Amino acid sequence: MAKRKRLTLPGEGLPPVPADPGAPPEAGALANGLEAASMFADFGGAAPSEPSLAPPARPPIAAVTSEAALSAALAEVTQTLQQARREGRLVQVLPLAAVRTDHLVRDRLAVEDEAMAALRASLRDRGQQTPIDVVALPDGGYGLISGFRRVAALQALAVEQGAPGTVLAVLRHPAEASDAYLAMVEENEIRAGLSHYERARIAVKAVEQGVYPGQKAALLDLFRNVSRAKRSKIGSFMLLVTHLDSVLRFPGQIGERLGLRLSQALERPGFAGVLREALQSAGPMAGPMAGPDTPQAEQAVIGAVLRGGRAAPVAADPENVPGQGGPGQIAPGLCLHPHPGGGLVLSGPGVDAGFRLRLEAWLRAHG
C-alpha cells in the first residue's frame, strides 16, 4: 500500500524568524505571523484569522427577492389608500381656512346657541369624533357638503384658542350638484331635525341655483327617502318660501299647523301681497330689518291676517272716498271719517284686534 504523502503549506517547517535580542518576547511571534501572512499573500490566499462575529453577507438573490416584496407591499398600500380616498373612506386632516361653508346654499337657517354651546364643549373635551364631508373645488380649497355645525363650532374654538384650526374631513366626489345637495339633506335628516320651512327652502333654492328644472323635481329627489305624507307637507311649505322668504324673519319657528293654513291661504290671489305688507309694516324698525322682532309677534301678524280673510287690498271707490261725497268706506268693512275735533276715525267690522295691531305697528314704523 502506497504511503500517503503529507502536503505542506508554504513556509511550513522553516525555522522561526529569530527575534531581536532587545525586543520583547511577543515580537518574535508577531514577526512569524507577518511572515506567514506574507507567504499566504504570495499564493493568493489569506492568512488564517480569528473567527468573525459579523453575520455572513446575504446572497444576492435573497436581497433581490426582499426588495421586490417590499416594493410590491408599498404599491399595494398606495393603491389601497388611493381607492379609499376615491370612495370617500379616507379621513383627512384639513385646515379650517380651506373649507368654504358657502359652497352650497345651506338648509339650516339658524344654529341654536344652547346646542352650539354643547357641541363646542364636546369638541373641546373629546375632539372631533365625526368627519365632515367636502368636495375639492377647481380653484383650490374644499366646498362644504355636510357638517356645517361642526365647522362653525371648530371655528369658534380656533378663535378661542388663538390658533388656526383643523378639521377631519372625508373627500367626496359627487357626479352632479344634485348629489351634493342630496348628501347635505340626508345628513341633516339623520343627525338633526330641520323645520319644514328649512327643508322646503333648500328645495326652492336648489331650483333657483339651476340644480333642478322645477320644484317638484327637487322635492321628489331631495326627499326621496322620507314618507309621502312628510314630503307633501314640505311641498306645502315651499309656497311660504316662494312668497315670503324675503320678509319672514323667524320662518323656522312657524309650526306645522300654522304653516299649512298659511300655505292654503297663499293659493288665493293677492293674499301674499297683503301679508307681505302687513309683515313689513309691523315692528319697531323700518328698512331691511323691518318686521316683528320676535317669533311670537311675527306669528301674531300672520294669524291676524289669516283671520281677516282679505284676499287682496281693495282699491277705494272714488264715490266712497271722504271729501268726494261717499260714506267713507275705503275697503270692505273699513270706513274712514274725519273727527269733528280734528284727526281721523276708522270704523267698521274690519277694525278688529288684528287690524289694530297692524296699524299700531305701521304707525310706530312710519310715525
C-alpha positions, 0 to 999 in steps of 0.5 A: 500500500502506497504511503500517503504523502503529507502536503505542506503549506508554504513556509511550513517547517522553516525555522522561526524568524529569530527575534531581536535580542532587545525586543520583547518576547511577543515580537518574535511571534508577531514577526512569524505571523507577518511572515506567514501572512506574507507567504499566504499573500504570495499564493493568493490566499489569506492568512488564517484569522480569528473567527468573525462575529459579523453575520455572513453577507446575504446572497444576492438573490435573497436581497433581490427577492426582499426588495421586490416584496417590499416594493410590491407591499408599498404599491399595494398600500398606495393603491389601497389608500388611493381607492379609499380616498376615491370612495370617500373612506379616507379621513383627512386632516384639513385646515379650517381656512380651506373649507368654504361653508358657502359652497352650497346654499345651506338648509339650516337657517339658524344654529341654536346657541344652547346646542352650539354651546354643547357641541363646542364643549364636546369638541373641546373635551373629546375632539372631533369624533365625526368627519365632515364631508367636502368636495375639492373645488377647481380653484383650490380649497374644499366646498362644504357638503355636510357638517356645517355645525361642526365647522362653525363650532371648530371655528369658534374654538380656533378663535378661542384658542388663538390658533388656526384650526383643523378639521377631519374631513372625508373627500367626496366626489359627487357626479352632479350638484344634485348629489351634493345637495342630496348628501347635505339633506340626508345628513341633516335628516339623520343627525338633526331635525330641520323645520319644514320651512328649512327643508322646503327652502333648500328645495326652492333654492336648489331650483333657483341655483339651476340644480333642478328644472322645477320644484317638484323635481327637487322635492321628489329627489331631495326627499326621496327617502322620507314618507309621502305624507312628510314630503307633501307637507314640505311641498306645502311649505315651499309656497311660504318660501316662494312668497315670503322668504324675503320678509319672514324673519323667524320662518323656522319657528312657524309650526306645522299647523300654522304653516299649512293654513298659511300655505292654503291661504297663499293659493288665493290671489293677492293674499301674499301681497297683503301679508307681505305688507302687513309683515313689513309694516309691523315692528319697531324698525323700518328698512331691511330689518323691518318686521316683528322682532320676535317669533311670537309677534311675527306669528301674531301678524300672520294669524291676524291676517289669516283671520281677516280673510282679505284676499287682496287690498281693495282699491277705494271707490272714488264715490266712497272716498271722504271729501268726494261725497261717499260714506267713507268706506275705503275697503270692505268693512273699513270706513274712514271719517274725519273727527269733528275735533280734528284727526281721523276715525276708522270704523267698521267690522274690519277694525278688529284686534288684528287690524289694530295691531297692524296699524299700531305697528305701521304707525310706530314704523312710519310715525 
